Amino acid sequence: MEWYYAINQQKYGPAGAAELAELGRKGTILADDLVWREGMQEWLPFRRTAGEIYRLAGAPADAGDDEEASEVDAVETAVCAHSSRVLPKSELIPYGDRWIDPEHKDAFLQGLMETGGSGVLTTREPDDFDAPALIPVGFWWRVLSTFIDNLVLWLPSMLCMIPYIVVSAGATTQPANAENPLSGWTAAMGITYALGLLGTLAVSGFYHSWMLVKWRATLGKMAIGAVVVRPDGSSLTYGRAISRWLCFAVLGYVITMVFVGIGAGIGGAIMAVTLGAGGEDNAGAIAGGVFIMLIVAAFFAVIGAFPYWMAAFDKEKRALHDRICATRVVKKFEA
């Protein structure tokens, strides 16, 4: 029986079952790489066919390799939770509900100690893929979870801004320095505001990253029964969780503000034209110009928020940060 396999969208073959089994043991073919043989309706992940391949690889040369025998006598396999290699369970070490190949035992345990037991399982067991597909959470549910998270972060964010609020209150009682506007209280206000903003970003980044790695969800996502995972259902690492937050809170905000600036500029130009036509003393022209400027700026703000609302039109409900970091927000399931 001849087999074909695909790695990184590059197809190889034909190859015998023994050759594929050896590639599986070496880690050349991993759990999600696709394989196919004549008689199969479609390409399947290696994790789905590994049991049959290992059986054929160890079978005597005169043993039958028909499909019925393959299904009945298939070797019981599992996915290594560290390397994503698919091996017979007899060659793996059980660890709770996970399986580890002996070669990566130390690295796996080190990962457990570093992450507190989360974020290590890179691939679910073969039987888990027979379960229903991950169900994306709707757009408005995600809006609700973001609102809840903002409420949770409001108090710590205000605590970070206390120095700025205190300095600002004191500055109102001090005379302005016309010779050096950046001296004294003015400089202190700028410094405390910058520090408060950095503190707010640090609190938000820690909250979102730590919660996603530790619990797979922020408090807002827990409230709506959702988790944030990778496309295969595995947990996020700290690197991916931090990157996701940076794309969500920094990249998305910058993009939105750029569009708001463009809208304000266009609206300001329209306002100037309106004032020129109506005269600066014409109250109606001034009001109309301000109204038009606000409408244009608001329109561009909505367009600029596409990193977030694009999730409403995506089949998998992915926002820009989900696309960049390969994450999904789905209904909670047992990992």
Summary of the structure (lengths in Angstrom):
residues: 335
radius of gyration: 28.8
end to end distance: 35.5
largest distance: 100.4
contacts: 994
relative contact order: 0.09
helix: 59%
strand: 12%
